[in-house]
Amino acid sequence: MTTPPFVPQPGEPHVPPPPEPAEPPQDPRPGPVAEPGPDPAPAPPATAPGPDPFAVVADAVDGMRDELAALGDQFRRRLLNDREARRSLDGLLTELDHTRKAAEGRIVQPLLYDLVLLVDRVERQAAQGDAFAGSVAAELLALLEKYGMTRIPVTRGPFNPDMQEAVGAIAALSPEQSGEIAEVVRHGYRMDERVVRPQQVRVYNDR
């Protein structure tokens, strides 16, 4: 800042102004260049709010519920398929059993019936005292039973038209005896519950 020159007023003594301070000489050499400092650290971004833990658990439970429902549906479908397969298998087995019995009726039964006629002849021979014929008759009966044909047992009692055939009558000794079986003329045979040949009998009659 430059001081204005001093101008003496009339009647005042002349006092020279104080010298202005000299400015220090400037160094013509360039000074050190200030290096740029590190960039200031960026401000941390605003922290977003975290997921709600209750919502996470609810989503997980919903996923498990859906998965269990899908497994339940799959199990029910497989169970229904197994039931249908079992029903089909049972039907097939029943049909095969019927076919087997029908085949036995067409093929095996006539053969067994011929064996029954053979047993009749052999037993008549055994009744005359032929021991060999008796043993043959026993073997034939065992063979018949092996294929399911059994002899109708000889019983005393009322006449049964479901398993017996009346071929004669004998005078009853008392009224209570009328209608009862007197004697078996020819043996009968059956396969399971089906009568193949009825038992021929004579029945008591009071007339």
ROLO-420165 format. One record per residue (C-alpha): x, y, z. Coordinates in steps of 0.5 Angstrom, whole numbers, always signed. Layout:
<atoms>
+-------+-------+-------+
!  east ! north !    up !
+-------+-------+-------+
!     X !     Y !     Z !
...
+-------+-------+-------+
</atoms>
This chain:
<atoms>
+-------+-------+-------+
!  east ! north !    up !
+-------+-------+-------+
!    +0 !    +0 !    +0 !
!    +3 !    +7 !    -2 !
!    +3 !   +13 !    +3 !
!    +1 !   +19 !    +0 !
!    +7 !   +24 !    +0 !
!    +7 !   +29 !    +6 !
!    +5 !   +36 !    +5 !
!    +7 !   +41 !   +10 !
!    +2 !   +46 !   +13 !
!    +4 !   +53 !   +13 !
!    +7 !   +54 !   +20 !
!    +9 !   +47 !   +21 !
!   +16 !   +45 !   +21 !
!   +18 !   +40 !   +16 !
!   +18 !   +33 !   +18 !
!   +20 !   +28 !   +13 !
!   +16 !   +22 !   +13 !
!   +18 !   +15 !   +15 !
!   +21 !   +11 !   +10 !
!   +17 !    +5 !    +7 !
!   +19 !    -2 !    +9 !
!   +22 !    -5 !    +3 !
!   +19 !   -11 !    +0 !
!   +24 !   -17 !    +1 !
!   +27 !   -20 !    -6 !
!   +23 !   -25 !    -9 !
!   +27 !   -32 !   -11 !
!   +27 !   -32 !   -18 !
!   +28 !   -40 !   -18 !
!   +21 !   -44 !   -18 !
!   +19 !   -47 !   -11 !
!   +17 !   -54 !   -10 !
!   +11 !   -56 !   -13 !
!    +6 !   -58 !    -8 !
!    +4 !   -66 !   -10 !
!    -3 !   -67 !   -10 !
!    -6 !   -71 !    -4 !
!   -10 !   -77 !    -4 !
!   -17 !   -77 !    -6 !
!   -21 !   -76 !    +0 !
!   -25 !   -83 !    +2 !
!   -32 !   -84 !    -2 !
!   -37 !   -83 !    +3 !
!   -40 !   -90 !    +5 !
!   -47 !   -91 !    +1 !
!   -53 !   -91 !    +5 !
!   -54 !   -98 !    +8 !
!   -60 !  -101 !    +6 !
!   -65 !  -105 !   +11 !
!   -64 !  -112 !   +12 !
!   -69 !  -118 !   +10 !
!   -75 !  -119 !   +15 !
!   -73 !  -125 !   +19 !
!   -80 !  -127 !   +20 !
!   -82 !  -126 !   +12 !
!   -76 !  -131 !   +11 !
!   -78 !  -136 !   +16 !
!   -85 !  -136 !   +13 !
!   -83 !  -137 !    +6 !
!   -79 !  -143 !    +8 !
!   -85 !  -146 !   +11 !
!   -89 !  -144 !    +5 !
!   -84 !  -148 !    +1 !
!   -84 !  -154 !    +5 !
!   -92 !  -154 !    +6 !
!   -92 !  -154 !    -2 !
!   -87 !  -160 !    -2 !
!   -91 !  -164 !    +3 !
!   -97 !  -163 !    -1 !
!   -94 !  -165 !    -8 !
!   -91 !  -171 !    -4 !
!   -98 !  -173 !    -1 !
!  -101 !  -173 !    -8 !
!   -95 !  -177 !   -11 !
!   -96 !  -182 !    -6 !
!  -104 !  -182 !    -7 !
!  -103 !  -183 !   -14 !
!   -98 !  -189 !   -13 !
!  -103 !  -192 !    -8 !
!  -109 !  -192 !   -13 !
!  -104 !  -195 !   -18 !
!  -102 !  -200 !   -14 !
!  -109 !  -202 !   -12 !
!  -111 !  -202 !   -19 !
!  -105 !  -207 !   -21 !
!  -107 !  -211 !   -15 !
!  -115 !  -211 !   -17 !
!  -112 !  -213 !   -24 !
!  -108 !  -218 !   -21 !
!  -113 !  -221 !   -17 !
!  -118 !  -221 !   -23 !
!  -113 !  -225 !   -27 !
!  -112 !  -230 !   -22 !
!  -119 !  -231 !   -21 !
!  -120 !  -232 !   -29 !
!  -114 !  -237 !   -29 !
!  -117 !  -241 !   -23 !
!  -124 !  -241 !   -27 !
!  -120 !  -243 !   -34 !
!  -116 !  -249 !   -30 !
!  -122 !  -252 !   -27 !
!  -126 !  -251 !   -34 !
!  -120 !  -255 !   -37 !
!  -120 !  -260 !   -31 !
!  -128 !  -261 !   -33 !
!  -126 !  -262 !   -40 !
!  -120 !  -266 !   -40 !
!  -119 !  -269 !   -33 !
!  -126 !  -271 !   -31 !
!  -127 !  -276 !   -36 !
!  -121 !  -279 !   -35 !
!  -122 !  -279 !   -27 !
!  -129 !  -282 !   -29 !
!  -126 !  -288 !   -33 !
!  -122 !  -289 !   -27 !
!  -128 !  -289 !   -22 !
!  -131 !  -295 !   -27 !
!  -125 !  -299 !   -26 !
!  -125 !  -298 !   -19 !
!  -132 !  -301 !   -19 !
!  -130 !  -307 !   -23 !
!  -124 !  -308 !   -19 !
!  -128 !  -308 !   -12 !
!  -133 !  -313 !   -15 !
!  -127 !  -317 !   -16 !
!  -124 !  -316 !    -9 !
!  -131 !  -317 !    -6 !
!  -130 !  -325 !    -8 !
!  -124 !  -325 !    -4 !
!  -119 !  -323 !    -9 !
!  -113 !  -320 !    -5 !
!  -109 !  -317 !   -10 !
!  -116 !  -314 !   -13 !
!  -117 !  -310 !    -6 !
!  -110 !  -307 !    -6 !
!  -111 !  -305 !   -14 !
!  -117 !  -302 !   -12 !
!  -114 !  -298 !    -6 !
!  -109 !  -295 !   -10 !
!  -114 !  -293 !   -15 !
!  -118 !  -289 !   -10 !
!  -111 !  -286 !    -7 !
!  -110 !  -283 !   -15 !
!  -117 !  -281 !   -15 !
!  -116 !  -277 !    -9 !
!  -109 !  -274 !   -11 !
!  -113 !  -271 !   -17 !
!  -119 !  -268 !   -12 !
!  -124 !  -273 !   -13 !
!  -127 !  -276 !    -7 !
!  -132 !  -282 !    -5 !
!  -138 !  -280 !    -2 !
!  -138 !  -283 !    +5 !
!  -143 !  -288 !    +7 !
!  -148 !  -285 !   +12 !
!  -154 !  -288 !   +15 !
!  -160 !  -283 !   +16 !
!  -165 !  -279 !   +11 !
!  -165 !  -280 !    +4 !
!  -161 !  -274 !    +1 !
!  -163 !  -272 !    -6 !
!  -157 !  -268 !    -7 !
!  -152 !  -273 !    -7 !
!  -156 !  -280 !    -7 !
!  -160 !  -283 !   -12 !
!  -165 !  -288 !   -10 !
!  -165 !  -294 !   -14 !
!  -170 !  -299 !   -10 !
!  -174 !  -299 !    -4 !
!  -174 !  -304 !    +2 !
!  -180 !  -305 !    +7 !
!  -179 !  -301 !   +13 !
!  -179 !  -305 !   +20 !
!  -183 !  -299 !   +23 !
!  -186 !  -292 !   +21 !
!  -180 !  -288 !   +24 !
!  -175 !  -292 !   +19 !
!  -179 !  -290 !   +13 !
!  -175 !  -285 !    +8 !
!  -168 !  -287 !   +11 !
!  -162 !  -291 !    +7 !
!  -163 !  -298 !    +7 !
!  -156 !  -300 !    +4 !
!  -151 !  -297 !    -1 !
!  -151 !  -300 !    -8 !
!  -146 !  -296 !   -12 !
!  -141 !  -291 !    -9 !
!  -142 !  -284 !   -11 !
!  -136 !  -279 !   -12 !
!  -135 !  -271 !   -12 !
!  -130 !  -266 !   -14 !
!  -130 !  -261 !    -8 !
!  -137 !  -259 !    -7 !
!  -139 !  -262 !   -14 !
!  -142 !  -269 !   -15 !
!  -139 !  -272 !   -20 !
!  -143 !  -279 !   -19 !
!  -149 !  -279 !   -14 !
!  -149 !  -285 !    -9 !
!  -154 !  -290 !   -11 !
!  -158 !  -293 !    -5 !
!  -164 !  -297 !    -3 !
!  -169 !  -293 !    +1 !
!  -174 !  -296 !    +7 !
!  -181 !  -295 !    +5 !
!  -187 !  -297 !    +9 !
!  -191 !  -298 !    +4 !
+-------+-------+-------+
</atoms>
